[in-house]
Structure formats: structure tokens, C-alpha cells
Amino acid sequence: MRSLNLKFPDSGQEARNAGYAMLLVGMLALAGVLHQFQEATDEVAYWDLRIASMDRQTGRKTTPLVSPGQGGGGGREVKQEIRRANAVLSEIDLPWGALFDSVEYATGPEVALLSFQPDAAGRTMLMGGEAKSMPALLDFVSALEREPVLKDAYLLKYEIKQDDPHRPIVFSVMASWIEAS
């Protein structure tokens, strides 16, 4: 029978070298991660400075407003700011989709709508445009009146453009909308 020749590492030299190699790879990976982290924090700091600079240029205040009870005479400014914010919120809460759909459905090929100005407080909207003829304009107003979302549509004013060879009619129409429940 042949004898079996087994080789064991001399006093763990090969295993020790593999351990050192793994330690070196781990340290290189750690250095790479730390480098990426430093670059990310530098970029965040850069953008923070840019935002602060833009805030200063536009005059936007980044400090909180003084409440009316804390002095500083800021009570009136706070109330005005709250009033403006409430006006914006009431415009955001408008039934935009229903209003646009109703106006779009009522507008025919002979009517061009040029302006649309809603008033959230009065739940009215002022529309301006041009029509090719008086019957087309009157059809538009009556179509607005038939829309379920709108009510009280009426012609505020109109003017026939005499200097245009097609003689379009420039008009303003006012309508109210019904509060959705």
C-alpha cells in the first residue's frame, strides 16, 4: 500500500497571508466608502450654500415669523400672510376639473376662449374670447347655462371688431359654479 502524503501549512503561514490579504481588501473597501461619503457631504454642503445664496438674492426670509403676542410689531404682517395663504388655498380647492370640462364642452369650433379668471370667494368666473358670429356666441352662452356645474351664465359685454375683415366678436361672459357636495 502507498503512503498518503498530506501537506499542512507551516505554522499557519499561508492562512496568515490569506488573512492579511482579506484585511487589506476590507481596508480598501472602507477607504472607498469613506471617500464617497465625504464627496456626498461636500455636495450637500455646496447645495445648502447655493440655496441660502438664492434665498438672500430673492429676499426670501428663512427665519420664522414673529407671532403677534411676542412683540416686534409683526402681527399685521402675519395676518396679511395668513390672508394670502388662505386665498391661495381657496384657489387650490376650486373644482378645476369640472370647470374646465364644462367650459370645454360648451365651447364650439366658432368660439375661441382667450381668458379664464375664477373668483373663489364669489364662486364666479369671468371668461373672455372671440366668436365668429353672434349666433355662435349666443350658443356658447346657452351651452354654459346648460352645464350642470355652472349656473347664471350671461354675456357681460361684446364688441364687433370693425377693423378685421372677418368681423369677429370680442366678448366677456360671467358664470357662477355650483358648490359640489
Contacts in CASP RR format, 6 or more apart in sequence:
PFRMAT RR
TARGET T0000
AUTHOR 0000-0000-0000
METHOD contacts of the structure
MODEL  1
MRSLNLKFPDSGQEARNAGYAMLLVGMLALAGVLHQFQEATDEVAYWDLR
IASMDRQTGRKTTPLVSPGQGGGGGREVKQEIRRANAVLSEIDLPWGALF
DSVEYATGPEVALLSFQPDAAGRTMLMGGEAKSMPALLDFVSALEREPVL
KDAYLLKYEIKQDDPHRPIVFSVMASWIEAS
9 15 0 8 1.000
52 62 0 8 1.000
55 61 0 8 1.000
55 62 0 8 1.000
65 74 0 8 1.000
65 77 0 8 1.000
65 78 0 8 1.000
65 81 0 8 1.000
66 72 0 8 1.000
66 73 0 8 1.000
66 74 0 8 1.000
66 75 0 8 1.000
66 78 0 8 1.000
67 75 0 8 1.000
67 78 0 8 1.000
68 74 0 8 1.000
68 75 0 8 1.000
68 78 0 8 1.000
68 79 0 8 1.000
69 75 0 8 1.000
87 120 0 8 1.000
90 120 0 8 1.000
90 121 0 8 1.000
91 118 0 8 1.000
91 120 0 8 1.000
93 120 0 8 1.000
94 118 0 8 1.000
94 120 0 8 1.000
95 149 0 8 1.000
95 177 0 8 1.000
95 180 0 8 1.000
98 149 0 8 1.000
98 177 0 8 1.000
98 180 0 8 1.000
99 118 0 8 1.000
99 125 0 8 1.000
99 149 0 8 1.000
99 150 0 8 1.000
99 177 0 8 1.000
101 149 0 8 1.000
102 144 0 8 1.000
102 147 0 8 1.000
102 148 0 8 1.000
102 149 0 8 1.000
102 150 0 8 1.000
103 113 0 8 1.000
103 116 0 8 1.000
103 127 0 8 1.000
103 144 0 8 1.000
105 143 0 8 1.000
105 147 0 8 1.000
106 140 0 8 1.000
106 143 0 8 1.000
106 144 0 8 1.000
106 146 0 8 1.000
106 147 0 8 1.000
107 113 0 8 1.000
107 140 0 8 1.000
107 143 0 8 1.000
108 136 0 8 1.000
108 139 0 8 1.000
108 140 0 8 1.000
108 143 0 8 1.000
110 131 0 8 1.000
110 132 0 8 1.000
110 133 0 8 1.000
110 136 0 8 1.000
111 129 0 8 1.000
111 130 0 8 1.000
111 131 0 8 1.000
111 132 0 8 1.000
111 136 0 8 1.000
111 137 0 8 1.000
111 140 0 8 1.000
112 129 0 8 1.000
112 130 0 8 1.000
112 131 0 8 1.000
113 127 0 8 1.000
113 128 0 8 1.000
113 129 0 8 1.000
114 128 0 8 1.000
114 129 0 8 1.000
114 130 0 8 1.000
115 126 0 8 1.000
115 127 0 8 1.000
115 128 0 8 1.000
115 129 0 8 1.000
116 125 0 8 1.000
116 126 0 8 1.000
116 127 0 8 1.000
116 128 0 8 1.000
117 125 0 8 1.000
117 126 0 8 1.000
117 127 0 8 1.000
118 124 0 8 1.000
118 125 0 8 1.000
119 125 0 8 1.000
119 126 0 8 1.000
122 176 0 8 1.000
123 176 0 8 1.000
123 177 0 8 1.000
123 179 0 8 1.000
124 174 0 8 1.000
124 175 0 8 1.000
124 176 0 8 1.000
124 177 0 8 1.000
125 174 0 8 1.000
125 175 0 8 1.000
125 176 0 8 1.000
125 177 0 8 1.000
126 156 0 8 1.000
126 172 0 8 1.000
126 173 0 8 1.000
126 174 0 8 1.000
127 172 0 8 1.000
127 173 0 8 1.000
127 174 0 8 1.000
127 175 0 8 1.000
128 170 0 8 1.000
128 171 0 8 1.000
128 172 0 8 1.000
128 173 0 8 1.000
129 170 0 8 1.000
129 171 0 8 1.000
129 172 0 8 1.000
130 168 0 8 1.000
130 169 0 8 1.000
130 170 0 8 1.000
130 171 0 8 1.000
131 137 0 8 1.000
131 140 0 8 1.000
131 168 0 8 1.000
131 169 0 8 1.000
131 171 0 8 1.000
132 166 0 8 1.000
132 168 0 8 1.000
132 169 0 8 1.000
133 169 0 8 1.000
134 169 0 8 1.000
137 155 0 8 1.000
137 158 0 8 1.000
137 169 0 8 1.000
137 171 0 8 1.000
138 155 0 8 1.000
140 173 0 8 1.000
141 153 0 8 1.000
141 154 0 8 1.000
141 155 0 8 1.000
141 173 0 8 1.000
142 153 0 8 1.000
144 150 0 8 1.000
144 153 0 8 1.000
144 173 0 8 1.000
144 175 0 8 1.000
145 151 0 8 1.000
145 152 0 8 1.000
145 153 0 8 1.000
145 175 0 8 1.000
148 178 0 8 1.000
149 177 0 8 1.000
149 178 0 8 1.000
149 180 0 8 1.000
150 175 0 8 1.000
150 176 0 8 1.000
150 177 0 8 1.000
150 178 0 8 1.000
151 175 0 8 1.000
151 176 0 8 1.000
151 177 0 8 1.000
151 178 0 8 1.000
152 174 0 8 1.000
152 175 0 8 1.000
152 176 0 8 1.000
153 173 0 8 1.000
153 174 0 8 1.000
153 175 0 8 1.000
153 176 0 8 1.000
154 173 0 8 1.000
154 174 0 8 1.000
154 175 0 8 1.000
155 171 0 8 1.000
155 172 0 8 1.000
155 173 0 8 1.000
156 171 0 8 1.000
156 172 0 8 1.000
156 173 0 8 1.000
156 174 0 8 1.000
157 171 0 8 1.000
157 172 0 8 1.000
158 169 0 8 1.000
158 170 0 8 1.000
158 171 0 8 1.000
158 172 0 8 1.000
159 169 0 8 1.000
159 170 0 8 1.000
159 171 0 8 1.000
160 167 0 8 1.000
160 168 0 8 1.000
160 169 0 8 1.000
160 170 0 8 1.000
161 167 0 8 1.000
161 168 0 8 1.000
161 169 0 8 1.000
161 170 0 8 1.000
END
